[in-house]
Amino acid sequence: MTTSPRGSARDKASPAVLVLEDGRSFRGRAYGAVGETFGEAVFSTGMTGYQETLTDPSYHRQVVVMTAPHVGNTGINDEDQESRRIWVSGYVVRDPARIPSNWRSRRSLDDELTAQGVVGISGIDTRALTRHLRERGAMRVGIFSGDALDSASGKGAADGAALLARVLRAPEMTGAELSSEVTTAEPYVVPAIGTKRFTVAALDLGIKGMTPHRLAERGIEVHVLPASATLDDVYATTPDGVFLSNGPGDPATADLTVVKGVLERGTPLFGICFGNQLLGRALGFGTYKLKYGHRGINQPVQDRTTGKVEVTAHNHGFAVDAPLDRVSETPYGRAEVTHVCLNDNVVEGLRLLDRPVFSVQYHPEAAAGPHDAAYLFDRFTSLMEDQRA
Ligand SMILES: NC(=O)CC[C@H](N)C(=O)O
């Protein structure tokens, strides 16, 4: 959330401290912008793809801890950003690259974080921090450096109690409505690549750039709509299908009017991540907060409709509470759980048996990540084809 960047490259070696809401703290060095920031501390296990992680709007208000020890080696390029800016509210790395090296690199990660006012910390034991978050669960955190650190005591030494008090004043992720803070201000169209076959209305609840691209690759013209779009706005695009994007925040806060309207009409519907949670809630299932969530690009998921296991990209802290072992009756007909995470049996996908509607809890667009789940975009295309026939 609040970021108050100050200082210059000269301050980079200055001390920084990370304070968790349960009182544990870690001392390191300022990385990126100098100042203070707050958010929910979460860890990501991706070994690559930090640029995509940083620019994924689903990370809005989260302080991301990288479990990969070396971060920033390939710098920042002009091609891999998933949205218009960095969304993480803070960034935690063990050992940042001193000299980035890649043929596409335009600037260093450190400089990019500084330019965008993202406060980070480096030089801390990220393995110990990750183990702590695994044991205790995701929780609020603050990072303090420069004046923000000095002013806590007024004498230059950090006053732990004062910093902790500030962390405890930060808002929690549970109950947070954040889609409205990240969504596009205006609708826009991503044209189909090649021959146009379908039109899809995509609700931008925090969409990543690769997602409309994956649809466009399949001959879909994508009308990306703000999160505030009404059912009339959706149908004004004369869609063959509706797409519900990923996004930050607690799904329990979302307005389900549009989703329910689409379900009533029986238009083909595909949701990912936050979209899966909204579909689940519209069907009458609950959502709950996971202890520490799934974030990274190596999460094993089984598609129970085929038995195949896919390695997938995840970024979620909430999950749908639906029975794994039976078909459920919902206001829109029978529903079943189609995908399950093999690490912990968390629901990773849903479908309706009587309507062309399905969703997954993860990121089939895979930016970054393996492309195992790309078939889901083809499933969506088939549903739209069947609806036409
Ligand atoms: N990537 C997403 O869409 C995340 C969904 C939701 N904000 C969660 O944390 O579970």
The ligand as an ORCA input file, in Angstrom:
! r2SCAN-3c Opt
* xyz 0 1
  N      -4.131    -14.378     -9.234
  C      -5.337    -14.161     -8.749
  O      -6.297    -13.938     -9.468
  C      -5.463    -14.129     -7.253
  C      -6.880    -14.210     -6.762
  C      -7.042    -13.766     -5.322
  N      -6.711    -12.389     -5.144
  C      -6.208    -14.654     -4.415
  O      -5.280    -14.211     -3.841
  O      -6.475    -15.811     -4.272
*
